[in-house]
Amino acid sequence: MATQVIMPKLSPTMEEGQLSRWLKKEGDKVSMGEPLAEIDTDKATMEMQALGNGVLRKIFIQEGESAPLGQLIAIIGEPDEDISSITSQAPAATPAKAETPPAEKEETEEVKPATPAEADTPASGNGRQTPAPVAQAATGRLIVSPLAARMAAESGIDLRSVNGSGPGGRIIKRDVEGLISQQGSTAPGVATKQTHLRAVGSPAQKSAITAASAYHDEPASEMRRTIAKRLVTSLGPVPHFFLTTEIEMDRAAEMRSGINELDPELKISVNDIIIKVAAAALLQHRQVNASFQDKFVRYYEHADIGVAVAIEEGLVTPIIRAADQKSLSDIASEVRDLAGRARERKLRPEEYMGASFSISNLGMFGIDEFTAVINPPEGAILAIGAMSPKPVVRNNEVVVRQMMRVTMSCDHRVIDGATGARFLQTFKKILENPLFLIV
């Protein structure tokens, strides 16, 4: 009996999934429990396993396309089994401009072309420039699939110089693949990245450019769409207020250097110390280690601290569980492991969901001060700026100290101004005198 493959729920916050890659193709044998495809969820790329044995008979969702939870995306069955009753229930595909051969089934995308004066014109053998062929739809826009657009961008190929072989002149994967194999060639129609740069860099070309830039659209990833939704549910409904203080970091920096000199393998960072200090301060100010839950306020017994990690597609916040009970070396090791797997999109849902407090550090990018958006339902997030030498007054004398500005965003439904201020006072006191951590 045929097995219907539906879009699975791979994370608690997942509403739909984006098909990143099929690990099997139509006609391949499939065994139960075998990886069938890779799905992009809101925070990670996860494998979907087959729930039946047989042959992958039909694929309904192509790579790069999204489907809501529970939607039929493929069928597994016996080679000679009649699956017509199931295929008739499959969701209708988005109408294409023309029928596309199965091997080249790709999502359609429109790209606005430049005017003829803007188009790349590869030089001919006599030094004169000849127009490159341009695949253009009747609407005046290039028709190109997202996959072809991505491949062209990565290889430095200008789509305005590509002849599309798909229906209606659509530029598809095989068109770009053919040009990639000729990257070093000077044949007409092949515009390499270097040729493009030379052409638009010339004074004649600069003076001729009058139209708007060409563009192409790519589907937003599940992560980017989830970030957009959560920001709306945070800044709108959550009443933010912000508290900023400046902290002298010389002693914390000295402690870090001393620890790493004793054992270079520990690789303690300033951010590791900040996490540990924040955990200690949270235990002294339970009102900050809390979240608003509509009809009640939830107070957490331990400091589960989310650490913002920037990845290519957005932001992931892996969690250091019970940071108040862990040593600096444990925190440092755990942060490195979680951050590495976050960048590879290999985190499990429980490793990035359910923090009680978060920290976002942009100091390594030279940002002196910023405000961060609270990640609901957490009650606060701490934004860490750069640590840099500044002149300050100590004992009526101007001296240079390593200073750092931090800003806490607070949910006013849980944290009052004085409550947040007292937390920052404690945080500052411990960070300026890290020996408090062992008292």
C-alpha positions, 0 to 999 in steps of 0.5 A, a space after each residue: 500500500 502506498 505511503 503518503 509523505 507529508 510535510 512533518 512538524 520538525 520543530 515546535 514553532 514550525 508552521 511550514 517547511 522549505 524543501 532544501 534538498 531531496 536525498 532521493 529522486 523519483 524511481 529510487 528505492 526507499 527503506 523505512 527510516 532512511 533519510 528522504 529529504 532535508 527540510 529547512 525549518 525556522 531555525 535549522 536544517 533537519 532530515 526527514 525520514 521515510 515512513 515506508 518501504 518501496 519506491 519514491 513514485 512521485 515528488 510534488 514539492 521541488 527543492 526551494 519550495 515551501 509547504 504547510 505542515 501536513 501537506 502531501 509532498 511525495 508518494 512512496 509505493 510499489 513500482 507497479 502500484 496504482 497511485 492515481 487516487 492519491 495524486 488526484 488529492 495532491 495540491 495543485 501546482 502554481 500555474 507556469 507560463 508554459 509547460 516545463 520538462 520534468 527534468 527542468 521543473 523549477 520555480 519561475 522568477 522574473 528579473 528586470 533587464 537593463 536597457 541595451 546600453 547597460 547590457 554587458 557586451 563581450 569584446 570581439 576579436 577586432 576590439 569592437 564590442 558586439 551585443 550579447 544575446 538577451 533572453 527576454 519575455 514579452 513583458 520586457 522582463 527576464 524569466 529565470 528560476 531561483 536556482 539558476 539565479 543563485 548559480 549565476 550569482 555565485 559564478 559571476 555570470 550576468 543573466 542579461 547575456 544568457 539565452 534561456 532554453 526553457 518555455 518562453 525563453 525562461 533561463 533555467 538550471 541547464 542554461 547556467 550550467 552550460 555557461 559555468 563550464 565555459 567560464 574561461 571562454 570568450 565565446 559570444 553570450 558568455 559574460 564572466 564576472 571579470 568581463 562584466 566589471 571591465 565593461 561597467 567600469 569604463 567611462 563610456 558605460 558609466 555615462 550610458 547607464 540611466 535605467 534602474 538596476 536589474 534585480 531578481 527575487 529569491 524565496 525567503 527562507 523559513 528562518 527569515 520569515 520566522 524572524 519577521 513574524 517574531 519581531 512583529 509579535 515582540 516590538 508591537 505587543 511587548 512594551 519595551 523600555 531601555 536602560 543603559 550603563 557603562 562598565 569598567 572592564 579592566 579587571 574582567 579583561 585581566 582575569 580572562 588573560 590570566 586564566 588563558 595564560 594558565 590554560 590556553 586550551 580553555 579559550 575563555 572569552 569576554 562574552 563567556 564572563 558576561 554570561 556567567 556574571 549575568 547568570 549570577 545577577 539573575 539569581 539575585 534579581 528573580 523579577 528579571 529572570 521571569 516572563 509574562 504569561 498572560 494571566 500569570 508571571 513565570 519565575 525561573 529557578 535557574 538562568 537559562 541564557 540565550 546567546 545570539 549567534 549570527 548566521 548567514 540567513 539570520 539569527 539563532 539563539 542557542 541556550 546555556 542551560 543553568 548557566 548559574 551552576 556552570 564554571 567559566 570553562 564549561 560555559 566557554 566549551 558549551 558556547 563554542 559547541 552550540 555556536 558551531 552547530 548553529 552556523 551549520 544549522 544542526 541544533 535541536 529545538 530544545 537547544 534554542 527554545 526556552 531561554 529565560 534571558 538573552 544576551 546579544 553581543 555586537 562588540 566584535 563588530 565595533 558597535 559601541 551601543 545598541 538596543 536589542 529586541 526582546 525574544 518573547 516570552 523572555 522578559 529582557 535581553 542585554 545588548 553588549 557593545 564594544 570594549 575600548 580604551 577611554 579617558 575617565 576620571 578616577 580620584 580627580 585624575 583623568 586615566 584610561 580604562 577599558 570601558 563597555 556600554 550595555 543596554 538592557 531591553 525590558 518588558 514593562 509588563 514584568 520588569 519595572 524601571 527600578 527593578 531593571 536598574 537594580 539588576 544592572 547595578 549588580 551586573 556592573 558591580 560583579 563585572 567590574 569586580 569579578 572576584 565576587 563570582 567566587 565569594 
